């Protein structure tokens, strides 16, 4: 009976030690991930029509960009508030835009109304 108790306590201690080791490996207090800078990436021009905007995802029906290898169609782009602040944001708006191909996906860097 004493042996079972010893094994049980040993098992619990081992599990507790594993959990602490995992926490130490995965959490690094004070370490901040630096965002990837997209300033040095080339920007490509295109034009299209806003299909929808959901959070930071802008869906555009566009003419494509041969220079970027992007065929005409509908794509989802990451877009940030500073770009949206000066642009028409209603679905159906005709726009000219610049975008970059980033590790996270297509990202709109400039957006303006088109006549």
N, C-alpha and C positions, 0 to 999 in steps of 0.2 A: 504494500500500500504506500509506503514511504517512497518507493521508487517511482510510482505513478505521479505523486506530488512533485517530486524533483524534476521529472521530465516535463510536466505541465509548466512549472515555473521557468525552466530553461527555455521552453518554446515561447512563452510570453515575452521573456527578456530578449530573445532573438528577434521577434517581430517588432518590438519597440525600438531596438537598435537599428533595424533595417529602415524603419520609417524615418528616424532622425537622420540617417545617412542620406536618404533620398531627398529630404527637405534641404539639407545643406548643399547638395549638388544642384538642385533646381532653383533655389532662391538665392539671389545675390543682392542683399540690400545695398542701396547706394549706387548700383550700376544701372545706368540708363541707356537704352538702345538709341543710338543716333539714327535719325531718319536718313534715308538715302537721298542725296542731292541729285536733282534732275536738271540743274542749271546747265551742265556741260553737254547734255544730250541734244541732238538736232531736233528742231521743230519742223513739222510738215503742215502745209496749208491745205484746207479742204473747205467744202461748203455742204450744207444740208438743211434738214428740217428736224426740229426737236420733236421726239416722239414721247418721251416721259422723263421725269426727274424724280428719283426716289432716294432721298438722303444724299449721298455723295456719288450716286451712280446716275449718269446722264445717258439716255439712250437716244441715238441720232440715226436718222436715215440720211446717208451721205453719198456724195459722188465718188468717194475714194481718193487715193493718193498714189500715183504710180511711183513717186520717189520713195515712199515708205513701204511699197509692196502691199498696200491695203486696197482690196477690191471694193467697189461700190456695194452698198448694202446697208444693213442695220447692225450697229455695234454698240456695246456698252463702254462708256468712258468714265474714268474717275475724274471728278471735278471738285474743286475746293471753293470755299466761300468767297475768297478774294476774286476769283474769276467770275463767279455768278453775280457778284455785286453790280457789275456794269453791263449785264447782258439781259436780253429778253428771256424769260424763263417759262413762258406758257407753251404747252404742246401746240404744235402747228407753226411756231415761229420759224421763219427762214433765217439762217445764221451762217456767218463765215467763222471758221475756227482754226486754231493751230493746235496740234497735238504732238505728244512725244510717246515713244515706245519705251516704257520703263519695265523693270523687273516685276512690278506689281500689275502691269497691264497698260492699256492705252490711257493716257492722261491728257485732258484738255488744259492747255496753258494760256489760251486766249479765246474769247468768245464775244462776238459782236453781231448786231442786227445786220441783215442783208436786205437790200431793196428789191 
